[in-house]
């Protein structure tokens, strides 16, 4: 069962050589085809992209040539007018707008410009000649006084001395888009005025619009100043290209006039296009082809290449799978045979005909099978000998002659038998000795375990007593510290009382000084009362002398004398009271001095008591540390004793176990036949 289980695991995890070869070749071929396809795709993409760009550029140039032909036709008309002798003579004779009708050749000039306009009335709206202050236009109309010719754009033909094409503008009469083409009139290398035509560019824009650029592409007509003269969106007409929603790179391409085909955006959509100048006019044709349409042909071709390559890869995979399976089919047969040999079926038939390495492998397996059959007898005898040794019979004998590597097996089996005999004999002797020693060790371990247990009990009792002493000393130390704190607080309060007593003595001294000052004041009051009494007496004498006229004054003098007497009496009483107060203050001062001295003595005694208590607290702290160290030492001793006790018990148990195992070993060794 175990062998079959291993076989299943190998089968589930294996990968066939056919699959590996197929996968390897397929990956290599796929990478090669992929690289080839990428190169071909890139080449095709570049080729067709360039071809599409060339087609787009040539189409744009074709539209530009048509537009250039349109401009050249009307430029030629203007230049022909500028070279007309009748018009030149008229302009030479004209002296200004006021004498225009009297100028020689006026009628001929009017008829000439009129015929020029009528020659192509659908396009030429008007033809005219002009100088700085007048113009003559068909049908025959001449300028008014307020009209300034030199301020108009077409007057650049005079200032720049070349044909000029103005930007388009809306005609006031027709409402259509119109441009003016003007040319300078030169006589004897001197510019004397200009000829011009106003033309509607409807046909030009229609011609540009009718040109096909793919299925959805279109062209835009731009002036020299990049004003849009023709466009698919009418809302963009007469606007600058900068004012429409077109990407900056195309605006730069238009300004630089490179004509390079580039990718750009317009109104949020992506286009491919370029700008091409229309001859020497300064105008340009801007092509716009949606990118999807531009790349559609290339994408179709690349998609076709991808499909072809996908079909080739599938076909290649199918062909490789069939061919490799056919080539590796004999290997599958050999695998089945080797599986049978591995399962012990040495009679498996090998019927594989092949002239390659697979055939040689099949022959080798056949020879191996024949050799394995000859080894069956060796294996059977070896199995018998090993089974006898497993039963305990070490007296074995090998009867067959072993060849090849099996000769080593015979030598090994005999050597194993001899070694086991010797080893088992020695194990038997050792087990008997171990049994005796194990019994002795077991007895000693049990005695040791009992003594160690008693030591552990005594140590625990000692540890409990030390712990109780430790807690008592700690409590004493805490009480001593608390008493010291209380003594410090008492000393502080006594010190405060002593300070307050000193302050009270100082206050009583101040009161005594103040009482003396009050005594002086009362003395002054007594003197004043005495003097007042004398004055009142003199007043009474004078009033008596005055007779009836001084009676009222005598009454006042009598009242003043009474008041002076009362003031003197009050001063005497106040003086007596102050003297009594001074005596009382002196007695209080003497008592306060004695109390202060007593408080000072109390402070000194309290400080001495505080010092004694601090020494007691310090000694208690030292005792706590010492007892704590003793406690730690006893705890360590207790821990060691407990560990020794546990080790002694474990040793006793192990000794008993060893003794039991030695009995079992003796019983096992006794089964062997030496």
C-alpha atoms as one frame of an Amber mdcrd trajectory, in Angstrom:
protein
   0.000   0.000   0.000   2.803   2.359   0.817   4.487   1.695  -2.518   1.254
   2.348  -4.422   0.708   5.597  -2.521   4.120   6.876  -3.551   3.426   5.881
  -7.121   0.148   7.846  -7.169   1.913  10.952  -5.880   4.534  10.739  -8.635
   1.876  10.206 -11.318  -0.189  13.183 -10.198   2.764  15.551 -10.117   4.466
  14.548 -13.383   4.421  16.332 -16.756   4.838  14.315 -19.950   7.898  14.830
 -22.094   5.586  15.311 -25.077   3.940  18.227 -23.298   7.315  19.724 -22.420
   8.648  19.380 -25.976   5.390  20.729 -27.424   5.332  23.639 -25.008   9.002
  24.494 -25.619   8.722  24.366 -29.412   5.418  26.216 -29.323   6.856  29.001
 -27.168   9.917  29.328 -29.420   7.822  29.317 -32.587   5.293  31.690 -31.042
   8.010  34.143 -30.036   9.603  33.910 -33.478   6.254  34.419 -35.208   5.362
  37.199 -32.769   8.636  39.021 -33.439   8.143  38.541 -37.194   4.559  39.740
 -36.933   5.567  42.795 -34.907   8.260  43.698 -37.454   5.892  43.131 -40.371
   3.116  45.028 -38.600   5.381  47.972 -37.829   6.728  47.959 -41.404   3.236
  47.765 -42.883   1.991  50.423 -40.487   4.865  52.773 -41.365   4.474  52.102
 -45.098   0.741  52.604 -45.225   0.876  55.552 -42.822   3.432  57.250 -45.039
   1.378  56.334 -48.105  -1.752  57.808 -46.545   0.190  60.939 -45.619   1.494
  61.219 -49.199  -2.018  60.769 -50.599  -3.382  63.372 -48.194  -0.574  65.788
 -49.052  -0.993  65.289 -52.800  -4.759  65.731 -52.503  -4.246  68.955 -50.583
  -1.745  70.155 -53.186  -4.267  69.334 -55.913  -6.901  71.441 -54.188  -4.285
  74.165 -53.717  -3.472  74.098 -57.432  -7.149  74.446 -58.348  -7.494  77.358
 -55.934  -4.300  78.882 -57.317  -5.712  78.633 -60.849  -8.829  80.463 -59.658
  -6.730  83.262 -58.138  -4.376  83.468 -61.152  -7.355  83.977 -63.468  -8.564
  87.059 -61.649  -5.087  88.303 -60.817  -4.430  88.217 -64.563  -7.613  90.260
 -65.151  -6.458  92.873 -62.629  -2.946  93.009 -64.067  -4.383  93.277 -67.588
  -6.445  96.251 -66.407  -3.311  97.785 -64.870  -1.557  97.515 -68.257  -4.482
  98.969 -70.238  -3.251 102.181 -71.905  -6.667 103.850 -71.773  -6.829 103.394
 -68.005  -3.224 104.535 -67.600  -3.879 107.698 -69.650  -7.019 108.415 -67.658
  -5.215 108.090 -64.359  -2.356 110.281 -65.611  -4.836 112.990 -66.690  -6.984
 112.808 -63.519  -6.287 115.593 -61.054  -8.663 114.565 -58.278 -12.240 113.726
 -57.515 -13.500 117.292 -58.211 -12.438 117.266 -61.906 -13.044 113.542 -62.481
 -15.920 114.029 -64.958 -13.960 116.543 -67.034 -10.850 114.356 -67.175  -9.888
 113.171 -70.655 -10.626 109.484 -71.141 -13.234 109.321 -68.363 -15.864 107.680
 -70.546 -13.392 105.177 -72.002 -12.107 104.292 -68.535 -15.668 103.809 -67.287
 -16.505 101.645 -70.276 -13.355  99.539 -69.734 -14.031  98.738 -66.098 -17.677
  98.130 -66.931 -16.767  95.604 -69.630 -14.338  93.916 -67.265 -17.110  93.385
 -64.707 -19.633  92.200 -67.261 -17.175  89.676 -68.707 -17.704  87.455 -65.634
 -20.600  88.928 -63.629 -21.170  85.754 -61.545 -17.803  86.167 -59.855 -16.710
  89.772 -60.461 -19.078  91.988 -58.540 -17.290  95.174 -59.542 -14.127  96.394
 -61.246 -12.528  99.761 -60.614  -9.485 101.991 -60.748  -8.417 104.230 -57.895
  -5.885 106.764 -56.727  -5.356 108.284 -53.342  -8.476 110.463 -53.306 -10.858
 108.924 -55.864 -12.045 105.680 -57.420 -13.969 104.830 -60.593 -16.021 101.643
 -60.323 -18.350  99.752 -62.652 -21.102 100.345 -63.277 -19.890 103.903 -63.671
 -19.752 105.309 -60.142 -17.050 107.516 -58.777 -16.002 108.277 -55.254 -17.603
 110.738 -52.965 -15.780 113.378 -51.013 -15.781 111.523 -47.679 -14.329 108.305
 -49.154 -10.619 107.809 -48.393  -9.137 105.253 -50.794  -5.746 105.143 -49.082
  -7.294 103.784 -45.862  -8.589 100.621 -47.563  -6.823  97.253 -47.462  -6.638
  96.982 -51.231  -4.557 100.198 -51.325  -1.590  98.007 -50.260  -1.133  97.366
 -53.986   0.098 100.966 -54.197   2.092 101.075 -50.959   3.662  97.629 -51.382
   3.867  97.839 -55.228   2.526  94.299 -55.765  -0.696  92.455 -56.306  -2.725
  92.356 -53.099  -5.556  90.053 -52.008  -7.583  91.329 -49.077  -9.100  89.286
 -46.277 -12.699  88.226 -47.015 -15.568  90.405 -45.895 -19.345  90.431 -46.172
 -20.642  92.392 -49.141 -23.137  95.040 -48.021 -25.357  94.504 -51.110 -25.297
  90.732 -51.748 -24.493  89.571 -48.197 -21.964  87.115 -49.641 -18.294  86.708
 -48.813 -16.158  88.921 -51.028 -12.460  89.607 -51.505 -10.708  92.394 -53.386
  -7.757  91.735 -55.715  -5.783  94.883 -56.546  -2.685  95.550 -58.650  -0.516
  98.668 -58.936  -0.661 100.765 -62.114   2.903 101.643 -63.057   3.972 104.154
 -65.681   7.671 104.805 -66.201   8.424 102.819 -63.009   6.146 105.105 -61.030
   2.985 103.886 -59.333   0.145 106.219 -60.297  -2.772 104.230 -58.837  -4.335
 100.810 -58.786  -6.798  98.553 -60.549  -8.999  96.159 -58.597 -11.899  93.744
 -58.761 -14.298  92.657 -56.030 -14.971  88.962 -56.516 -17.345  86.596 -54.729
 -15.491  83.522 -53.539 -18.575  81.317 -53.435 -17.320  79.283 -56.390 -13.862
  79.013 -54.833 -15.210  77.809 -51.483 -17.647  75.486 -53.279 -14.800  74.061
 -55.327 -12.695  73.535 -52.187 -15.669  72.055 -50.349 -16.545  69.669 -53.197
 -13.139  68.032 -53.121 -13.300  64.657 -51.401 -10.779  63.732 -48.724 -11.596
  60.148 -47.936 -15.184  59.624 -46.833 -15.534  62.289 -44.121 -12.494  64.550
 -44.601 -12.733  68.181 -45.706 -10.648  71.227 -46.602 -10.498  74.694 -45.072
  -9.590  77.865 -47.000  -7.301  80.237 -45.055  -6.233  83.762 -46.003  -2.721
  85.131 -45.679  -3.655  86.390 -42.202  -5.101  82.971 -41.249  -8.712  84.160
 -41.550 -11.119  81.333 -42.406 -12.645  82.043 -45.839 -14.121  78.563 -46.410
 -15.046  75.909 -43.853 -17.563  73.127 -43.311 -18.858  74.935 -40.210 -20.409
  78.262 -41.252 -20.066  79.585 -37.692 -16.272  79.598 -38.148 -16.266  81.722
 -41.318 -14.390  85.031 -41.173 -12.852  84.028 -37.834  -9.170  83.712 -37.141
  -7.893  80.164 -36.850  -6.852  81.087 -33.305 -10.497  81.718 -32.385 -11.756
  78.209 -33.170 -11.274  75.072 -31.075  -8.188  73.723 -32.870  -5.016  72.468
 -31.188  -1.970  74.700 -30.888   0.336  72.419 -32.883  -1.752  72.881 -36.053
  -1.846  76.661 -35.495   1.958  76.630 -35.290   2.153  74.455 -38.431  -0.069
  76.915 -40.305   2.027  79.877 -39.132   5.325  78.182 -40.004   3.929  76.975
 -43.387   5.928  73.729 -43.228   3.215  71.688 -44.957   4.002  68.701 -42.695
   1.197  66.178 -42.154   0.461  66.126 -38.441  -2.084  64.971 -35.902  -4.244
  67.617 -34.238  -7.602  68.096 -32.551 -10.637  70.141 -33.575 -13.752  70.431
 -31.410 -12.519  67.571 -29.230 -12.001  65.154 -32.176  -8.662  63.949 -33.519
  -7.737  64.683 -37.148  -4.788  64.159 -39.487  -3.949  66.934 -41.927  -1.612
  69.646 -43.166  -1.638  73.098 -44.728  -0.425  73.885 -48.266   0.104  77.378
 -49.690  -1.945  78.472 -52.700   0.731  79.617 -55.137   2.185  82.986 -54.195
  -1.069  84.378 -52.845  -0.201  83.740 -49.201  -3.475  81.851 -48.801  -3.469
  78.214 -47.654  -5.547  75.038 -47.933  -5.918  73.186 -44.616  -6.827  69.487
 -44.907  -8.700  67.697 -42.113  -9.191  63.905 -42.141 -10.527  62.087 -39.048
  -7.827  59.890 -37.537 -10.096  56.826 -37.435 -10.585  57.018 -41.178  -6.910
  57.843 -41.764  -5.802  54.683 -39.945  -8.725  52.454 -41.015  -6.907  50.837
 -43.993  -3.773  50.244 -41.965  -5.789  48.760 -39.104  -7.616  46.422 -41.477
  -4.342  45.181 -42.931  -2.776  44.733 -39.484  -5.906  42.902 -38.306  -5.641
  40.607 -41.327  -1.996  39.932 -40.462  -2.951  39.193 -36.845  -5.667  36.756
 -37.962  -3.267  35.016 -40.368  -0.656  34.694 -37.641  -3.247  33.378 -35.166
  -4.359  30.714 -37.680  -0.715  29.790 -38.342  -0.031  29.461 -34.607  -3.086
  27.228 -34.091  -2.151  25.071 -37.086   1.460  24.891 -35.922   0.369  23.850
 -32.439  -1.871  21.111 -33.863   0.871  19.761 -36.170   3.501  19.793 -33.413
   1.130  18.058 -30.986   0.373  15.206 -33.432   3.995  14.711 -34.509   5.459
  14.855 -31.004   2.825  12.435 -29.642   3.707  10.015 -32.432   7.432  10.324
 -31.678   7.006   9.919 -27.898   4.522   7.022 -28.004   7.293   4.359 -27.440
   8.426   6.315 -24.371   4.925   5.844 -22.928   5.216   2.067 -23.486   8.629
   2.005 -21.796   7.167   3.966 -18.883   4.404   1.367 -18.463   7.011  -1.440
 -18.483   9.208   0.314 -15.907   6.140   0.857 -13.712   5.461  -2.914 -13.820
   9.112  -3.641 -13.012   8.920  -1.182 -10.126   5.810  -3.040  -8.899   7.747
  -6.330  -8.968   6.345  -7.785 -12.220   9.620  -9.023 -13.700   7.799 -11.056
 -16.398   6.626  -7.944 -18.241   7.017  -8.281 -22.048   9.122  -5.675 -23.861
   7.939  -5.424 -27.482   9.233  -2.116 -28.864  10.755  -1.856 -32.344  12.699
   1.302 -32.933  16.064   2.112 -34.489  16.745   5.233 -32.425  17.736   5.868
 -28.824  14.306   4.695 -27.638  14.984   1.210 -29.105  18.356   1.088 -27.344
  16.635   2.071 -24.093  14.112  -0.789 -24.537  16.946  -3.330 -25.048  18.706
  -2.046 -21.929  15.535  -2.437 -19.900  15.197  -6.051 -21.238  18.718  -6.875
 -20.083  18.002  -5.258 -16.729  14.868  -7.378 -16.350  16.798 -10.617 -17.008
  19.386  -9.612 -14.466  16.717  -8.808 -11.875  15.186 -12.271 -12.297  18.523
 -13.876 -11.353  18.562 -11.796  -8.169  15.249 -13.154  -6.886  16.926 -16.118
  -5.153  19.394 -13.815  -3.431  16.585 -11.571  -2.291  14.525 -14.499  -0.948
  17.425 -15.906   1.086  18.336 -12.465   2.394  14.723 -11.921   3.386  14.704
 -15.289   5.272  17.929 -14.437   7.142  16.657 -10.997   8.121  13.368 -12.458
   9.363  15.287 -14.998  11.535  17.410 -12.188  12.972  14.242 -10.231  13.645
  12.905 -13.204  15.657  16.060 -13.191  17.793  17.939 -16.042  16.113  21.401
 -14.693  15.419  22.862 -18.091  14.466  22.156 -17.846  10.680  23.873 -19.279
   7.591  23.826 -18.163   3.886  23.871 -21.097   1.427  23.806 -19.334  -2.014
  26.822 -17.845  -3.788  26.206 -14.149  -4.350  27.485 -12.349  -7.474  28.097
  -8.717  -8.189  26.848  -6.223  -5.690  24.919  -8.961  -3.876  28.281 -10.408
  -2.687  28.630  -7.261  -0.618  25.131  -7.921   0.762  26.215 -11.425   1.929
  29.306 -10.039   3.653  27.198  -7.315   5.267  24.605  -9.789   6.571  27.238
 -12.082   8.108  29.033  -9.089   9.600  25.723  -7.829  10.983  25.051 -11.212
  12.602  28.467 -11.296  14.301  28.183  -7.685  15.411  24.728  -8.228  16.879
  25.931 -11.306  18.769  28.793  -9.384  20.349  26.685  -6.273  21.007  23.725
  -8.111  22.531  26.114 -10.058  24.818  27.683  -6.876  26.093  24.253  -5.226
  26.504  23.151  -8.175  28.632  26.153  -7.834  30.933  25.701  -4.045  31.151
  21.995  -4.322  31.914  22.655  -6.576  34.923  25.232  -4.110  36.271  22.895
  -1.164  35.605  20.096  -2.932  37.462  22.209  -3.316  40.630  23.449   0.290
  40.529  19.968   1.628  39.792  18.578  -0.005  42.952  21.339   1.575  45.062
  20.829   5.018  43.473  17.075   4.736  44.010  17.509   4.055  47.751  19.968
   6.960  48.213  17.755   9.322  46.191  14.732   8.538  48.357  16.711   9.276
  51.572  18.045  12.493  50.051  14.569  13.544  48.945  13.149  13.030  52.468
  15.950  15.109  54.123  15.649  17.852  51.518  11.893  18.046  52.112  12.447
  18.534  55.858  15.036  21.275  55.125  12.574  23.033  52.858   9.924  22.989
  55.622  12.348  24.485  58.191  13.497  27.149  55.740   9.899  28.114  55.056
   9.210  28.588  58.801  12.387  30.678  59.176  11.412  32.744  56.127   7.964
  33.400  57.662   9.528  34.625  60.948  12.023  36.876  59.111   9.173  38.226
  57.015   7.199  39.087  60.184  10.268  40.862  61.667  10.771  42.692  58.389
   7.196  44.000  58.391   7.523  45.108  62.071  10.738  47.044  61.351   9.165
  48.589  58.285   6.186  49.741  60.393   8.535  51.164  63.045  10.484  53.034
  60.387   7.292  54.435  58.952   6.090  55.501  62.431   9.456  57.120  63.169
   9.326  59.017  59.927   5.759  60.106  60.688   6.783  61.229  64.214   9.721
  63.151  62.783   7.399  64.901  60.371   4.994  65.783  63.180   7.898  67.078
  65.315   9.048  69.224  62.405   5.555  70.592  62.043   5.394  71.327  65.845
   8.780  73.073  65.751   7.598  75.105  62.781   4.416  76.153  64.621   6.373
  77.016  67.800   8.802  79.022  65.727   5.871  80.878  64.196   4.513  81.539
  67.777   7.911  82.837  68.861   7.994  85.175  65.846   4.445  86.352  66.582
   5.411  86.917  70.294   8.320  89.066  69.143   5.982  91.021  66.932   3.551
  91.443  69.899   6.368  92.774  72.099   7.284  95.259  69.413   3.633  96.341
  69.190   3.403  96.799  72.989   6.530  98.939  72.905   4.892 101.091  70.293
   1.723 101.348  72.423   3.852 102.370  75.461   5.552 105.051  73.394   2.199
 106.248  72.095   0.785 106.387  75.669   3.675 108.605  76.738   2.962 110.947
  73.870  -0.740 111.012  74.817   0.289 111.875  78.433   2.207 114.860  77.114
  -0.838 115.957  75.107  -3.069 115.652  78.197  -0.564 117.785  80.152  -0.931
 120.426  77.484  -4.755 120.148  77.754  -4.498 120.555  81.578  -2.396 123.690
  81.134  -4.905 125.053  78.655  -7.755 124.370  81.128  -5.817 126.145  83.906
  -5.171 129.170  81.719  -8.807 129.152  80.586  -9.927 129.109  84.238  -7.735
 132.131  85.015  -9.051 133.972  81.968 -12.632 133.166  82.978 -11.949 134.448
  86.480 -10.524 137.702  85.106 -13.519 137.985  82.815 -15.863 137.557  85.785
 -13.993 140.273  87.703 -14.246 142.612  84.728 -17.916 141.774  84.289 -18.581
 142.613  87.991 -16.916 145.920  87.486 -19.104 146.598  84.496 -22.175 146.197
  86.560 -25.471 145.396  84.877 -23.906 145.770  81.431 -21.505 142.896  82.030
 -24.004 140.376  83.437 -24.255 138.476  80.236 -20.521 138.378  79.827 -20.229
 137.212  83.487 -22.539 134.269  82.673 -20.363 133.302  79.694 -17.218 133.621
  81.805 -18.784 131.429  84.442 -19.657 128.761  81.853 -16.145 128.894  80.423
 -14.715 128.470  83.927 -16.987 125.451  84.476 -15.862 123.939  81.146 -12.214
 124.564  82.018 -12.750 122.839  85.357 -14.416 119.868  83.663 -11.561 119.688
  81.096  -8.983 119.703  83.883 -10.914 116.947  85.707 -11.201 114.878  82.498
  -7.491 115.336  81.802  -6.668 114.094  85.311  -8.883 111.002  84.821  -7.398
 110.311  81.362  -3.916 110.645  82.795  -4.764 108.122  85.516  -6.160 105.693
  82.952  -3.107 106.043  80.694  -0.764 105.469  83.635  -2.738 102.326  84.524
  -2.494 101.217  80.872   1.239 101.863  80.840   1.660  99.810  84.010  -0.437
  97.005  82.490   1.581  97.169  79.266   4.823  96.969  81.216   3.546  93.898
  83.078   2.382  92.355  79.755   5.737  93.085  78.178   7.534  91.370  81.071
   5.212  88.349  80.795   5.623  88.265  76.984   9.415  88.302  77.368   9.188
  85.351  79.720   6.787  83.562  77.297   9.176  84.263  74.407  12.046  82.814
  76.361   9.899  79.740  77.151   8.964  79.403  73.455  12.640  79.628  72.450
  13.411  76.848  74.935  10.526  74.777  73.491  11.869  75.323  69.969  15.334
  74.167  71.004  13.929  71.066  72.749  11.672  70.328  69.793  14.626  70.527
  67.403  16.619  68.173  69.611  13.637  65.777  69.727  13.300  66.008  65.935
  16.990  65.127  65.521  16.573  62.073  67.789  13.505  60.923  65.858  15.381
  61.411  62.540  18.226  59.248  63.870  15.658  56.603  64.938  14.078  56.739
  61.423  17.493  56.440  59.771  18.427  53.478  61.967  15.067  51.853  61.186
  15.711  52.348  57.465  19.140  50.679  57.774  17.525  47.822  59.730  14.897
  47.488  56.985  17.595  47.185  54.313  19.547  44.657  56.373  16.482  42.568
  57.178  15.409  42.766  53.528  18.819  41.405  52.452  18.487  38.607  55.040
  14.978  37.920  53.764  16.229  37.770  50.134  19.041  35.423  51.153  16.634
  33.114  52.997  14.257  33.168  50.019  17.137  32.188  47.705  18.136  29.407
  50.131  14.499  28.314  50.255  14.307  28.309  46.452  17.525  26.283  46.162
  16.364  23.831  48.854  12.996  23.418  47.098  14.754  22.859  43.787  17.041
  20.326  45.466  13.998  18.631  46.956  12.316  18.504  43.569  15.537  17.243
  41.953  15.917  14.618  44.675  12.339  13.452  44.150  12.851  13.409  40.371
  16.125  11.498  40.850  14.356   8.976  43.042  11.601   8.577  40.446  14.131
   8.315  37.611  16.130   5.762  39.609  13.033   3.636  40.070  12.239   4.054
  36.360  15.841   3.125  35.485  15.602   0.036  37.639  12.365  -0.972  35.916
  13.849  -0.342  32.455  16.908  -2.440  33.331  14.575  -5.382  34.178  12.821
  -4.893  30.834  16.205  -4.746  29.047  17.242  -8.036  30.671  14.029  -9.643
  29.528  14.501  -8.396  25.962  18.144  -9.471  25.741  17.291 -12.918  27.050
  15.168 -13.519  23.914  18.218 -13.496  21.629  19.900 -16.803  20.767  23.626
 -16.088  20.850
